Amino acid sequence: MTLEELEKIVAARANASPEESWTAKLLAKGPEKCAEKFGEEAVEAIIEAVRNDREKLTAEAADVLFHLLVMLRARDVALADVMAELARRQSRSGLAEKAGRSGQ
């Protein structure tokens, strides 16, 4: 499965009834709740990475990617826009890109 395919699944589920879809239910709670859930999943992934539990980290990473796409949808940010930003950054070294950010 690609991230683009997962984005389509999120979009389809977003249009379902909140009583029938976790994604729709989460989106109905608003962008802030979607961001909170993404943060929770990210922390869980960090914990499993520190514990060096490959299986649990894999599962949590899947949750992170899914909830990232839900959070992006909640704020109407397309995955294509994120990928375009990554492509733009490829023209510079990581150190140069980081140094060019404001406040660095």
N, C-alpha and C positions, 0 to 999 in steps of 0.2 A: 504494500500500500504506500502511496506517495502522500506527501503533505497536501497536495492539491486535491487528491481524492478524499482525504480526511476533511478538508475544508468543505467539500461538497456534501459530505455526510452531516457535518455540523449545520450547514445551511438548510438541508432537508429537515433535520430534526428541530431546527429553530421554528419552523412553520407548523409543527405538530402541536397538539394540545398539551399544555403544561401538566395535565393529569396523566398523560401518556408518555411524556418524554422528559428525561432528566435535563437535557440541554435546553428545551423550551422553558422548563420550570426555573432553571438557573438564570436564563436570559430575562425572564419575566421579573426577576428580583432586582434587575438593573446592573449597569456596568460596574458599580462599586463592589457588588457581591461577586460578580464574575472575576474581578481582579483579586478579591480576597481569596476565592477558591483557588485561583492560579497560584497565589503566594503560598497557600497551605500545601499544595502539591509540590511546589518547588522545594519547600523546606523538607518535606518527606523524602524527596529525591536526594537532597544533601545528606540527610541522616543515613540513608542506605549507602551512599557513596563513602561516607566516613567509616561506616561499619564494614565496608568491603563486601557487601552482600550483593553479588552480581545479579541474581535472580530478582530480588526485591528492587534493586536499582533499575533494572530493565522495566519492571512493571510500573514503577513510579515515574520513570522517564516517559513512558507512554501516556500516563495521566497528565504530565506536564505539557506535552505537545498538544494533547486534546484540549486541555483547559486554556492553553495559550490561544488556540484558534477560537475558542468560545469568547475569550476576553477581547480578541481582535474584532470579532463580529459585533460584540456589544458596543464597540466604539466605531464601527463601520470602517475598519482598516482591513483592506484586502491583503491576503497572503502575497499576492503579486507585488504589492507595494513594498512589503518587507523584503521580498526576494530582489526587487530592483535596488533597494538600498544596499543589500549585501553585494550585489554585482557592482554597484558604484564604488564600494569600498575596496574591491579587488584591484582597482587600478593604483592603489597606494599600499605601502607596507603597513602592517598592523601598528607598528610603533609610530609611524608618521600620521596615520589616521587618528590614533588616540591623542597624540600631541596637538592635533588640529582642532580637537573638540574644545568648546568654550569651557573655561574654568580648569583646564588641565595645566 
